[in-house]
Amino acid sequence: MGLFRIGTERLLRLELMKRLKDEGYTSKEISEFLNINGIKPLRTDNPYTPKLVWVSLHKYQKRLDRIGNNWITQIREKLCVSTQ
């Protein structure tokens, strides 16, 4: 399983949502904040909904958990030379 890098704009939105959530905002309050400030989802012109905020934060947290558990425990290299 590989982990892909999130684009800068998407990462900034997710970090903003996470910071607001950590400060005690609900998904509804976060969606209202984003919509009032003219921040729209990347793939659509529709406004943020509480459900979209919740799903985005849920997936982002799962991603952070995967990255946090992705430690390298051992590296082994092997060189094979053959002549034909």
Secondary structure in CASP SS format (residue, H / E / C, confidence):
PFRMAT SS
TARGET T0000
AUTHOR 0000-0000-0000
METHOD secondary structure of the structure
MODEL  1
M C 1.00
G C 1.00
L C 1.00
F C 1.00
R C 1.00
I C 1.00
G C 1.00
T H 1.00
E H 1.00
R H 1.00
L H 1.00
L H 1.00
R H 1.00
L H 1.00
E H 1.00
L H 1.00
M H 1.00
K H 1.00
R H 1.00
L H 1.00
K H 1.00
D H 1.00
E C 1.00
G C 1.00
Y C 1.00
T C 1.00
S H 1.00
K H 1.00
E H 1.00
I H 1.00
S H 1.00
E H 1.00
F H 1.00
L H 1.00
N H 1.00
I H 1.00
N C 1.00
G C 1.00
I C 1.00
K C 1.00
P C 1.00
L C 1.00
R C 1.00
T C 1.00
D C 1.00
N C 1.00
P C 1.00
Y C 1.00
T C 1.00
P H 1.00
K H 1.00
L H 1.00
V H 1.00
W H 1.00
V H 1.00
S H 1.00
L H 1.00
H H 1.00
K H 1.00
Y H 1.00
Q H 1.00
K H 1.00
R H 1.00
L H 1.00
D H 1.00
R H 1.00
I H 1.00
G H 1.00
N C 1.00
N C 1.00
W C 1.00
I C 1.00
T C 1.00
Q C 1.00
I C 1.00
R C 1.00
E C 1.00
K C 1.00
L C 1.00
C C 1.00
V C 1.00
S C 1.00
T C 1.00
Q C 1.00
END
